[in-house]
Amino acid sequence: MDNQSDNNDVLDASARKDFMLERLNKRNKDRQNYLDVKLEQRNKETLHNEGVDFFAQTFGERSYDIEQRIQRLQLKSGDAPPPDLGQHFTEITMQIQELQRYLTTSTMFLSDFKIKSCQHMLNALTSASDEARQRLLPKKKFGFSGKKLAVKQQQKPLQPKVDVVDKSPAKSFNWTIANESNAHIVLHGAQVNGLDITISNVHKCFIELQGHPGSVQISNASQCTLLCGPVARSFFAEQLERCTVAIACQQLRLHSSHATRIYLHVTCRAIIEDCRRIDIDVYNYDYPELEADYAASGLNKSQNNYTDVADFNWLSPDVASPNWTLLKDHAAPNWSALRRDFLSSVSKDDAALI
């Protein structure tokens, strides 16, 4: 009996020893895991801070260089402009666009407040450059007048009619569509390819840009439809009301707009500000030269960030912005049918005026 009792005591002591060793090993392992996690978090924070600091330094230096270059041109305004002044402004524009791309590609690790501050700085540089250009290089403005659709006294259904611009050889200025209403306006190929298209003060128009513009800017549009091929750089719009837009671009910025629907392909993060009731869905415009225009524009067709939108009026990272929504369970628009309906409605309006 004594031997058996001694054996049991030995077994109990050994079991207790094993149990204590197991607890100590588990505690050490948990402590090491905790330290590893903390070290990884510290490394991530260090990399993040280094990335933000590097961006701030680089962005600030580039912005200062551009600002100084613009100011040096302005100081020479009292003298006769140098023959290469236009080239200087072209290079400044390219610097601003490159800085815009740098900001856009860095948005993933920047706060919304930082993005907004940098975007305002870019807007100020663009405005300063444009003002200096207009003052030092006065340039005649050209306008585009959309043709009114005449009423055809025929019984057959009205066929879609394409309005064209002046067929004279392409000029060095950018096409502009301005002060139009109830017009179907179509620009093709050489009329838009690589150019900066500007559109302003349009009402109840159906506008198609079938080509690959360098950039598109639209201001003050109501109840309009704008369909556009791939844009190499940016699409900027402000004061859109009850409009429908189909756009493929590298960067999208939408300001002071409401009740507008956008069918979007964007390779960077889209930005909206002072907007409400914005509906967004995937880009679906189509025309015969679309694939070739994608290739010519350099836009990455396989990368579409249309679901990633930064609202500068909504900085909460945990709650979705109420100012824009993704369309769900919504049939894609039939642009051909909408075009026919528009042409038919415009013809009826003209008939009433005659």
LUMKE-625045 format. One line per field, with one value per residue (C-alpha): residue number from 1; residue in one letter; x, y, z. Coordinates in Angstrom, 2 decimals. Example, Ala and Ser with C-alpha at 12.3 -4.5 7.8 and 13.67 -1.06 7.14 Angstrom:
<recs>
k	(1,2);
r	(A,S);
x	(12.30,13.67);
y	(-4.50,-1.06);
z	(7.80,7.14);
</recs>
This chain:
<recs>
k	(1,2,3,4,5,6,7,8,9,10,11,12,13,14,15,16,17,18,19,20,21,22,23,24,25,26,27,28,29,30,31,32,33,34,35,36,37,38,39,40,41,42,43,44,45,46,47,48,49,50,51,52,53,54,55,56,57,58,59,60,61,62,63,64,65,66,67,68,69,70,71,72,73,74,75,76,77,78,79,80,81,82,83,84,85,86,87,88,89,90,91,92,93,94,95,96,97,98,99,100,101,102,103,104,105,106,107,108,109,110,111,112,113,114,115,116,117,118,119,120,121,122,123,124,125,126,127,128,129,130,131,132,133,134,135,136,137,138,139,140,141,142,143,144,145,146,147,148,149,150,151,152,153,154,155,156,157,158,159,160,161,162,163,164,165,166,167,168,169,170,171,172,173,174,175,176,177,178,179,180,181,182,183,184,185,186,187,188,189,190,191,192,193,194,195,196,197,198,199,200,201,202,203,204,205,206,207,208,209,210,211,212,213,214,215,216,217,218,219,220,221,222,223,224,225,226,227,228,229,230,231,232,233,234,235,236,237,238,239,240,241,242,243,244,245,246,247,248,249,250,251,252,253,254,255,256,257,258,259,260,261,262,263,264,265,266,267,268,269,270,271,272,273,274,275,276,277,278,279,280,281,282,283,284,285,286,287,288,289,290,291,292,293,294,295,296,297,298,299,300,301,302,303,304,305,306,307,308,309,310,311,312,313,314,315,316,317,318,319,320,321,322,323,324,325,326,327,328,329,330,331,332,333,334,335,336,337,338,339,340,341,342,343,344,345,346,347,348,349,350,351,352,353,354);
r	(M,D,N,Q,S,D,N,N,D,V,L,D,A,S,A,R,K,D,F,M,L,E,R,L,N,K,R,N,K,D,R,Q,N,Y,L,D,V,K,L,E,Q,R,N,K,E,T,L,H,N,E,G,V,D,F,F,A,Q,T,F,G,E,R,S,Y,D,I,E,Q,R,I,Q,R,L,Q,L,K,S,G,D,A,P,P,P,D,L,G,Q,H,F,T,E,I,T,M,Q,I,Q,E,L,Q,R,Y,L,T,T,S,T,M,F,L,S,D,F,K,I,K,S,C,Q,H,M,L,N,A,L,T,S,A,S,D,E,A,R,Q,R,L,L,P,K,K,K,F,G,F,S,G,K,K,L,A,V,K,Q,Q,Q,K,P,L,Q,P,K,V,D,V,V,D,K,S,P,A,K,S,F,N,W,T,I,A,N,E,S,N,A,H,I,V,L,H,G,A,Q,V,N,G,L,D,I,T,I,S,N,V,H,K,C,F,I,E,L,Q,G,H,P,G,S,V,Q,I,S,N,A,S,Q,C,T,L,L,C,G,P,V,A,R,S,F,F,A,E,Q,L,E,R,C,T,V,A,I,A,C,Q,Q,L,R,L,H,S,S,H,A,T,R,I,Y,L,H,V,T,C,R,A,I,I,E,D,C,R,R,I,D,I,D,V,Y,N,Y,D,Y,P,E,L,E,A,D,Y,A,A,S,G,L,N,K,S,Q,N,N,Y,T,D,V,A,D,F,N,W,L,S,P,D,V,A,S,P,N,W,T,L,L,K,D,H,A,A,P,N,W,S,A,L,R,R,D,F,L,S,S,V,S,K,D,D,A,A,L,I);
x	(0.00,2.80,4.54,1.31,0.68,4.22,3.71,0.46,2.21,4.94,2.35,0.44,3.63,4.61,1.13,1.25,4.69,3.50,0.43,2.53,4.99,2.10,0.62,4.00,4.56,1.10,1.63,4.98,3.46,0.54,2.96,5.14,2.11,1.02,4.50,4.56,1.18,2.27,5.51,3.60,1.17,4.09,5.79,2.57,2.07,5.67,5.30,1.98,3.43,6.49,4.23,2.08,5.11,6.81,3.62,3.20,6.80,6.70,3.29,4.30,7.55,5.90,3.06,5.57,7.58,4.44,3.33,6.76,6.79,3.40,4.52,7.69,5.57,3.28,6.21,7.11,3.63,4.65,7.19,6.61,5.71,8.56,7.96,7.84,5.26,2.67,5.09,5.60,1.86,1.65,4.38,2.68,-0.57,1.27,2.88,-0.51,-1.99,0.93,0.46,-3.25,-2.38,0.05,-2.71,-5.22,-2.92,-2.13,-5.73,-5.67,-3.48,-4.55,-7.37,-10.36,-9.39,-5.88,-7.30,-9.68,-6.91,-4.62,-7.44,-8.20,-4.51,-4.58,-7.73,-5.99,-2.96,-5.21,-7.12,-3.89,-2.50,-5.72,-5.86,-2.23,-2.80,-5.85,-4.01,-0.76,-2.12,-5.47,-7.35,-10.55,-13.30,-15.10,-18.58,-20.56,-24.14,-26.22,-28.62,-32.31,-34.07,-36.40,-39.81,-40.13,-43.51,-43.40,-45.50,-42.63,-41.07,-38.48,-34.96,-32.24,-30.50,-26.89,-25.90,-22.40,-20.09,-18.30,-16.63,-13.65,-10.22,-9.48,-8.18,-5.82,-8.56,-10.68,-14.30,-16.87,-20.60,-22.39,-25.82,-27.84,-31.29,-33.39,-30.50,-29.00,-25.24,-22.77,-19.01,-16.94,-13.32,-11.06,-13.52,-12.78,-9.74,-7.10,-8.84,-10.11,-13.87,-15.81,-19.60,-21.61,-25.14,-27.05,-30.69,-32.60,-29.83,-28.70,-24.92,-22.65,-18.86,-17.84,-14.07,-11.35,-11.10,-8.13,-10.48,-14.11,-15.47,-19.16,-20.78,-24.42,-26.48,-30.07,-32.18,-29.43,-27.98,-24.22,-22.71,-18.95,-16.23,-13.07,-11.45,-7.66,-7.49,-10.22,-13.94,-14.97,-18.62,-20.43,-24.01,-25.65,-29.36,-31.49,-28.92,-27.79,-24.12,-22.22,-18.50,-15.25,-12.26,-9.18,-10.47,-13.97,-14.81,-18.43,-19.37,-22.62,-24.90,-28.05,-30.61,-28.09,-27.37,-23.86,-22.90,-19.24,-15.93,-13.14,-9.65,-9.00,-11.20,-14.15,-14.68,-17.93,-18.50,-21.64,-23.75,-26.88,-29.08,-26.32,-26.95,-24.01,-23.86,-21.37,-20.52,-22.42,-22.24,-21.39,-20.61,-18.58,-15.20,-15.37,-12.69,-10.26,-10.91,-10.16,-6.81,-6.01,-6.94,-4.68,-7.53,-7.38,-10.63,-10.18,-9.92,-13.15,-13.50,-17.01,-18.05,-15.30,-16.47,-15.05,-17.61,-15.80,-18.94,-19.08,-15.88,-17.17,-15.25,-17.75,-21.04,-21.83,-22.50,-26.21,-25.41,-24.76,-25.91,-25.15,-28.02,-29.30,-31.84,-32.06,-32.25,-29.42,-30.60,-31.11,-29.33,-30.63,-34.22,-33.62,-32.05,-35.10,-37.45,-35.47,-35.48,-39.21,-39.96,-37.81,-39.56,-42.93,-41.78,-40.57,-43.84,-45.71,-43.58,-44.17);
y	(0.00,2.44,1.79,2.38,5.61,6.80,6.02,8.02,10.96,10.85,10.73,13.65,15.69,14.89,15.84,19.09,19.81,19.12,21.28,24.17,23.87,23.86,26.98,28.72,27.79,29.00,32.26,32.80,32.01,34.41,37.10,36.59,36.74,39.95,41.45,40.35,41.97,45.19,45.21,44.68,47.49,49.78,48.97,49.65,52.94,53.90,53.07,54.93,58.01,57.89,57.62,60.55,62.66,61.88,62.73,66.02,67.03,66.02,67.57,70.79,71.09,70.47,72.90,75.58,75.05,75.44,78.53,80.13,79.38,81.06,84.08,84.46,84.60,87.20,89.40,89.62,90.68,94.30,93.28,91.79,88.11,85.76,83.65,80.45,81.70,79.23,76.36,77.55,77.37,73.94,72.68,74.23,72.50,69.18,69.72,70.39,67.29,65.17,66.51,65.69,62.12,61.91,63.01,60.60,57.59,58.51,58.77,55.23,56.30,59.94,61.24,62.86,66.18,65.94,65.02,67.98,70.40,69.23,69.34,72.94,73.75,72.18,74.13,77.36,76.55,75.77,79.04,81.05,79.43,80.06,83.71,84.29,82.56,84.70,87.88,87.15,85.16,86.73,84.24,84.49,82.28,79.98,78.68,75.77,76.29,73.16,73.06,72.92,69.88,70.87,69.23,66.81,66.68,62.90,60.09,57.71,57.57,60.22,58.85,60.00,63.05,63.83,67.47,68.29,71.15,73.28,70.92,73.19,71.72,71.27,74.40,74.80,75.79,73.42,72.88,74.51,73.83,76.75,78.36,75.56,74.17,71.39,70.36,67.02,67.60,64.96,65.40,62.66,61.59,64.46,66.96,65.64,63.34,64.59,67.95,69.67,69.86,72.55,72.65,75.36,76.68,73.84,72.92,69.86,68.81,65.36,65.57,62.79,62.90,59.87,59.92,60.11,63.69,64.80,66.21,67.28,70.16,70.97,73.78,74.70,72.00,71.05,68.13,67.07,63.75,63.61,60.46,60.43,58.06,57.37,60.53,60.35,62.51,64.21,64.90,67.97,68.97,71.57,72.73,69.75,69.45,66.44,65.26,61.83,61.29,58.30,58.91,56.89,58.79,58.66,61.18,62.46,65.57,66.62,69.85,71.60,69.15,67.28,64.79,63.50,59.95,58.94,55.76,55.68,54.11,55.71,54.37,56.59,57.55,59.72,62.93,64.79,67.97,69.95,67.35,65.43,62.75,61.43,57.94,55.95,52.81,51.15,52.78,51.31,53.75,52.07,53.09,51.49,53.06,52.59,49.88,51.85,54.98,53.07,52.03,55.54,57.21,54.95,54.33,50.97,49.28,46.44,48.81,50.50,52.09,53.42,52.14,54.13,57.73,60.34,62.87,65.93,66.93,63.63,62.83,60.02,56.83,54.51,55.80,55.90,59.30,60.04,62.23,59.44,55.87,52.92,51.92,48.42,46.30,48.98,48.18,49.63,52.46,51.89,54.92,54.35,54.35,57.42,59.19,58.42,59.64,62.86,63.53,62.87,65.19,68.00,67.72,68.05,71.15,72.73,71.89,73.70,76.79,76.89);
z	(0.00,0.87,-2.46,-4.40,-2.46,-3.23,-6.91,-6.95,-5.32,-7.94,-10.73,-9.21,-8.86,-12.46,-13.70,-11.77,-13.19,-16.75,-16.17,-14.87,-17.77,-20.23,-18.63,-18.68,-22.34,-23.27,-21.39,-23.10,-26.49,-25.90,-24.74,-27.83,-30.12,-28.42,-28.88,-32.54,-33.19,-31.49,-33.49,-36.74,-35.86,-35.00,-38.31,-40.21,-38.41,-39.13,-42.82,-42.95,-41.27,-43.48,-46.55,-45.44,-44.54,-47.85,-49.76,-47.87,-48.55,-52.24,-52.89,-51.14,-53.08,-56.44,-55.67,-54.68,-57.88,-60.02,-58.10,-58.51,-62.23,-62.68,-60.67,-62.75,-65.90,-64.33,-63.36,-67.05,-68.09,-68.61,-71.22,-74.63,-74.22,-75.15,-78.25,-76.22,-73.70,-74.95,-74.35,-70.77,-70.10,-71.72,-69.41,-66.37,-67.31,-67.62,-64.20,-62.61,-64.27,-63.07,-59.55,-59.77,-60.73,-57.80,-55.41,-56.91,-56.62,-52.99,-51.75,-50.33,-47.37,-47.03,-44.86,-46.56,-45.00,-46.48,-49.90,-49.79,-48.78,-51.57,-54.11,-53.19,-53.65,-57.12,-57.99,-56.95,-59.12,-62.09,-61.65,-61.35,-64.48,-66.43,-65.34,-66.35,-69.68,-70.48,-69.55,-71.34,-74.26,-75.24,-77.28,-79.23,-77.93,-80.29,-79.75,-81.07,-82.13,-82.24,-85.17,-84.44,-85.80,-88.59,-88.89,-91.78,-93.45,-93.87,-92.54,-91.97,-88.45,-87.69,-88.02,-85.62,-86.99,-86.18,-85.95,-87.08,-86.47,-88.99,-91.49,-92.06,-91.20,-87.50,-85.82,-82.87,-80.43,-78.36,-79.29,-77.02,-76.72,-75.09,-74.66,-76.25,-75.56,-77.14,-79.39,-80.35,-80.64,-81.78,-82.09,-83.72,-83.86,-84.86,-83.38,-79.87,-79.91,-77.49,-77.04,-73.89,-74.40,-72.57,-72.27,-70.54,-70.19,-71.82,-71.20,-72.38,-74.76,-75.89,-76.32,-77.62,-77.72,-79.77,-79.46,-76.82,-75.43,-73.37,-70.74,-70.43,-68.37,-68.09,-66.14,-65.62,-67.32,-66.63,-67.85,-70.26,-71.36,-71.96,-73.46,-73.81,-74.97,-72.92,-71.53,-71.20,-68.08,-66.08,-66.18,-64.18,-63.79,-61.71,-61.36,-63.00,-62.31,-63.30,-65.80,-67.02,-67.75,-69.16,-68.80,-68.77,-67.40,-65.23,-62.66,-61.92,-59.88,-59.42,-57.64,-56.65,-58.47,-57.55,-58.87,-61.39,-62.55,-63.64,-65.51,-64.65,-65.49,-63.47,-62.79,-59.77,-56.84,-57.86,-55.86,-55.19,-53.19,-52.34,-54.13,-53.24,-54.77,-57.01,-58.42,-59.79,-61.90,-64.21,-67.58,-70.52,-73.46,-76.75,-80.32,-83.16,-82.33,-78.54,-78.30,-80.47,-78.39,-75.18,-76.64,-77.93,-74.62,-72.57,-70.13,-68.38,-69.33,-66.83,-63.83,-62.77,-59.32,-59.83,-56.39,-54.61,-54.21,-51.81,-50.61,-49.27,-47.35,-45.51,-43.64,-41.40,-42.29,-40.60,-42.05,-45.76,-47.31,-47.82,-50.82,-53.31,-53.84,-56.09,-58.33,-57.61,-59.45,-62.11,-65.82,-67.91,-70.17,-73.87,-75.30,-78.84,-77.61,-75.44,-78.42,-80.60,-77.87,-77.54,-81.28,-81.44,-78.50,-79.94,-83.32,-81.61,-79.78,-83.01,-84.73,-81.99,-82.55,-86.30);
</recs>
